Amino acid sequence: MEQNQMINILPRIEEEYPLIENCNEENNIDFVFVVKKIENDKNKTKRKLYLRKLNEKGFQILRKEDAHNLYFGIRAREEIFDKYIHHLNNTRRYNDSKQRTVLKSTRIRIINFILWKTRYSTIDDPDEDRLYASNSLHKLLKDGAFHAVFPLHEEGTHKEEGKLHHEWAKWKCLFKKQPIDEIRDYFGERITLYFAWLGWYNTMLVPAAISGVFVFLYGLMYFETNQVSKEICNASEIIMCPLCDQRCRYWRLNETCSYAKVTQMFDHEITVIFAMFMAIWATVFLEVWKRARARAVSFWELYHWDEDEEDLVLGLLYNPNVSPKEYTHSYKRTTVVMLLACVLLTVIISIALGIVICRVIFAVLFTRSSSEFLNDHASTAAVMVGALLHFITILIMTKINRRVAKLLCDLERPRTSLARENNFTVKMFTFQFFTMFSSIIYIAFFLGRINGHPNNYVRIAKQWRLEECHPSGCMTDLFIQMAVVMILKQMLSSCMEYAVPSLKHQWKRYHKKILKEEVRDEVKHHWMKNYSLSSTDSFSLFNEFLEMAIQYSFTTIFVAAFPLAPLLALVNNLFEIRLDARKMLLLQRRPIPRKAKDIGIWVKILEAIGVLAVIGNGLVIAITSDFIPRLVYRYEYGPCGNGRSAVDNCLMGYVNNSLSVFDVKHFENETRLKDNGSESLGFQVKYCRYRDYRTGDDYEYTIQFWHIFAARLGFLVLFENVVICIKYIAAWFVPDVPASVENQNLKHTYERLQKELQMTNGEIPDNQMLNRCRYQSTTV
């Protein structure tokens, strides 16, 4: 039997009374509590006591039920918000208009605060809030007295949601401007600032994507005519040392012609300019965003708003006698947290080392494979396998990182929910950053540089020999790693974050048979429809920000090796906005709106990423790229070096110059091959080549190596200092706050102070009046 009645819950009886007469109840319910019908008497008593407490605080309650659940809809009386409105009117800085009502998003936020702060008692005690602080909504949800608590989405006929659905969440709106004001009215400022930031990010990605495509096309133009790749493709007489021990074979350099061509597509002079551009772009983007944020929050009258003050206000409105929670700091807890965080980071780095070992093993297996294709592309296949393994570890470690970050936040005992969220954000991003980039950092800066030489290879656990770079460089390895991880991460994240809530919603609808035609009561149907949606919490928006911050890292830090990253990010984000909009409006319960005037700790994280972008791209060009060795060869050791007469190409002979010679009789016992070249090449090999600058007798570094090393170091210092100076100049040149906003604040501050200083007759005395008063006083 369906029930549609208002109840005032008392300890033992339920008295019925109407909620609001002659009004559409569906649009006037603020929150809904859901209770499973199968429950014990103890939970039933706790629930009644809690609902009675809400009723005493000014909430009206509407009860409904279906075959499986009880639903309690609550609505706050307008008197609850009078004090908050009075506070807003007293603190308004911009105009004299008095606010008489609160936005729906603000209403939900205040009610949510009251619901979670409300305590109930099992006995009549005037000091029950202190004695029975554990009897809260959190305890009721944990014990199963309530199954869910959530605010309601407004029906599609409501003007805000209707406009959001048709002008924001539709796929046809892919290139339309977002309705920021409507998003704010419905979801609150915090979520609105996320979408505003994402919109600005997309806008600023356009020039970055165009530049990246230009770099790619430039490399494509010289795909067949690049001097380095041409020399490698024609080097049929250069015999290279084996890539693994004993069972691997000698191979001709021209066997990796395709690999060399791909490497030269991204490793050229324009890449240096592009890396500088992207480092400066990161600063300009943040400065432009700060200006846009300042305009928005000034229009919302939140420019001088403070979140800590807002929490204090809500606490005092709920309980005028509440004491503020004081700041505390424990060096002991902080030390424990740091040590535990270091342990997890060590585990993440160890996993990256394990992936390196797997790459070595797979490279050996592919080299020994009977498949001609795998045998010819063993190195590339091993890189692909390593990238896939890296992606799998990302999926696994993300869950582990989240649990550990929450545990560390619990150990820290932050003072407020904002402090807890900031602490969690910093820890989670740090863990995810190391998880995402540990293998990439190894490939970029260590692969092929710490592996030793054929007479003394470096081995892990004295067993697995480290990998070597291709004679054309390691840029392709880095490019493949970044492309695989970024593309798979974006595609999987986008699919999962939309598909999973959608499938859950469909499953609940059809499994529980809660279709609209089966329920005649429109109000109850609306509640049940909201209940069938996926739940949300304070981490829902965090997940979106984290995904974008990681993408921003890929787009800036190692963009020199992957110029197409901004284009991929732009395409992904165009769909990301609509996916997030549809998910929040159609697939998830309405999130609790939060007031905010910026994106919080994420600004500092993005600024840190901007600094890392300068360091990372400088290191990629100086260490990973062959730009510096080619430059040294061109002006010092090549045919054009030391002022010699020019030839067709100043890089002629570069590949042969970059390879050292090794006498095969000096191989270590672990490396000595069973095939001396007679079977694979048709002749016995006496000397093989390897990528390095070493002498042919004692295998020490040549003078050219030290010239290149000095040039790398000099370029790194010059690049990073120049780019950082340009970044600071750009940050100074583009003010964080527009002059119009500063002038508006100045004007309203002046008007406010002028009114405060008015005399009883409404006039401010001028200088002559003040002098006359002083003269009269002196005369007397």
Secondary structure, 3 states (H helix, E strand, C coil): CCCCEEEEECCCCEEECCCCCCCCHHHCCCEEEEEECCCCHHHHHHHHHHHHHHHHCCEEEEEEECCCEEEEEEEECHHHHHHHHHHHHHHCCCCCCCCCCCCHHHHHHHHHHHHHHCCCCCCCCCCHHHHCCCCCHHHHHHHCCCCEEEECCCCCCCHHHHHHHHHCCCHHHCCCCCCHHHHHHHHCHHHHHHHHHHHHHHHHHHHHHHHHHHHHHHHHHCCCCCHHHHHHHCCCCCEECCCCCCCCCCEEHHHHHHHHHHHHHHCCHHHHHHHHHHHHHHHHHHHHHHHHHHHHHHHCCCCCCCHHHHHHHHHHHHCCCCCCCCCCCCHHHHHHHHHHHHHHHHHHHHHHHHHHHHHHHHHHHHHCCCCHHHHHCHHHHHHHHHHHHHHHHHHHHHHHHHHHHHHHHHHHCCCCHHHHHHHHHHHHHHHHHHHHHHHHHHHHHCCCCCCEECCEECEECCCEECCCCECCECHHHHHHHHHHHHHHHHHHHHHHHHHHHHHHHHHHHHHCCCCHHHCCCHHHHHHHHHHCCECCCCCHHHHHHHHHHHHHHHHHCCCCCCCCHHHHHHHHHHHHHHHHHHHHHHHECCCCCCCCCCCCCHHHHHHHHHHHHHHHHHHHHHHHCCHHHHHHHHHHHCCCHHHCCCCCCCCCCHHHHCEEEEEHHHCCCCCCCCCCCCCCCCCCCCEEEEECCECCCCCCECHHHHHHHHHHHHHHHHHHHHHHHHHHHHHHHCCCCCHHHHHHHHHHHHHHHHHHCCCCCCCCCCHHHHHHHHHHHHHC
